[in-house]
Amino acid sequence: MRVIAGDWKGRRLAAPTWEGLRPTSDRLRETLFNVLATRVRGARVLDAYAGTGAVGLEALSRGAAWVTFLERDPRAVRLIERNLETCRAVEEQPRRYTVDRGDVTRWTGGDGSLFDLVWLDPPYTDSAAAALTQLRPWVADDGLALLEHATRRTPDVPVGWTVTRVLASGDSALTFLHPTPVYP
């Protein structure tokens, strides 16, 4: 794994040494960021189910204003911190990131700021509906959520979200979701 483009282009990232963590491939990240090119610079990004942190690091490398890495596995949190050190993000002042340890389906929004981009890469066997419902209040009205999932599976999309695009790449697919107003 490596950072594809931006300030940290070419930096090699540490991968997990245990089963159960499936990092987003370089190829899929490159496709994602080619599509998002104009939306990343200056954006506030949430990397939910952050794993290795590769997506959030790519966003920082390409000029995101802020990235929140959210991950529940303590081993993955340490891996994200190691990859932040590899990219020398820890030396930047002011810092443009935070690493939160917790479950996405119970997360209460960090500092309360809204996100422009939300990346969700849950285990392929899990439904993302609960996470999307929990995160909806923390996404700007003109924001975008991107859900990585198995190509063979159509994700459950809860109220408050509209699917606008699906990109398939091998066994993985990206579903683009825009927030929709929820009226009482």
N, C-alpha and C positions, 0 to 999 in steps of 0.2 A: 504494500500500500504506500501511496505517496500523495503529496499535495500536487494537484494537477496544474494550477496556474496562480498568478498573483505574486505577492511579495515573498511567499515561502515556496514557490514553485520548485518541485523536485525533492523536497524534504521527505525522507522516508519515515513512515509512521510505524510504531510498534503494533503488532497484531496480538490477539489473545492467545494464550497458551493453554486454554481450557476449552472444553466442548460447550456448545450452547450459545455462543455469540457469533453471529453471522455479519461480518462487516459489509457495508455497501461497497460493491466493486468499483475500481477506478473508472471503468467504462461507464457505469450507470451514473456515477457522480459527475463525470465529464458531460454526459448528456443532460443531466439535470441543470448544471450550471450554464451550459450553453443556452438552454431555454430561458433561464432566469437572469441572464446577463445584465439587463438594465435594472433589475429589481434589487440586486444584492448590495451595491455600494450605498452606504449610509443606512442600511436596514437594521432593524432589531430582529434577531433570529433566535428561535427556540429549537434546539436540537434535542427532541424528546426521544427516549430510548437511545441515548447517545452512544452507547457501546464504546467504540474506540475514539469517538469525537471527530472522526474524519470529515463528516459533513460540516459541522460547526467550524472546524479548522479551515476548511476550504472557503467558507463564507468569510471568516476573518482575513484570510490571505487575499481575498478579492475585495476587501474594503468594507465589510459590514461594520456598522457602528458599534454593535453589541451582540454577543452570543451568550445565551444561557444554555449550558449543557445540563441535561436532566437525566439521571441514571440511578437505578435502584441497587445494582450489584456493586458492592464495595471494591471488588477486583477491577471492574470496568472503570470505576471512578479513579482508581490509582493509575490505570492505563491512560485515561484522558489526561490526567495531570502530567504523566510522563510525556505524552505527545505534545502538550502545551509547552513543556520545557524544551523538547526537541526543536520546536518552531520558534523558541525564544519569546513566546508570547508573555511569559511571566516577567520578562524584563521591560516590557512596554509600560510607559507611564503616560497618561492614566491607563489602567487596565481596561480592556474592552470585553471582558467575559466574567462569568461566574460559573462555578460547578456546584450544582445542587444534587444532593443524594436524596432520592425519594421515588415513590410510585407515581407515575403519570396520572393514574386514575384518582389520586387523592391530592394532587398538587394544588396549592392555593395561590399560585401566581407570582411567587418571588417578591419583587419590590413593587408589584402592582402596575408596572408599565405594560402597554400593549405591544404585541409583536406584529411585524410586517410579514414575516415568513415563519412557518412552523413546519419542521421536518419530523415525521413520525415513521419509525422503522421498528414496529413491534415484532415479536416472534411470529413467523408466518402462520402458526397454529392459533394465534390469538385474534379475537375480534378487536378492531380499533374503535368501535362505537363508543365505549365508555370513556376512552381517552379523548376522543373528539368532543364529546359532550362536556367533559370536565374543562377542556382547554378553550372552548368557544368564547367565554367571557374575556379571555386574555389576548384575543386576536383582533387587530384593527379592522374596522368595517371594510376597508379596501385591501385587507391582508389576504394571504394565501396559505393554505395548508397543503402539504405534499405527503402522501402516504405511500410508502413502499410496501408491496405485498406480492404474494405468489401470483403469477400470471393466470394460473388455473382457478383462482378464487376471486369472486367479486366481493369487495368489502361492504360491510354494513355501514350505511351512511345515516346518522341520526338527524333529527330535525335541527335546523340551524346551519346546515351545510348544503351546497349545491356542487355536484360533480361537473367540471367544465372541460376536462380533458383526461385521457388515459394514454400513457406511453408504455409500450411493452419493450423489454430488452431481455431476450433469453427467458429464463425462468422467473424473472422479476418484472414487475410493472409499477409504474408511478401513477397514482390517481391525484389529480389536481382538484382541490376543493376550495370554493370561495364561501365565506360566511354569508348567510342570508339572515335578514331580520326575523326575529322571533317575537311575535306580538302576543300579549297576554289575552 
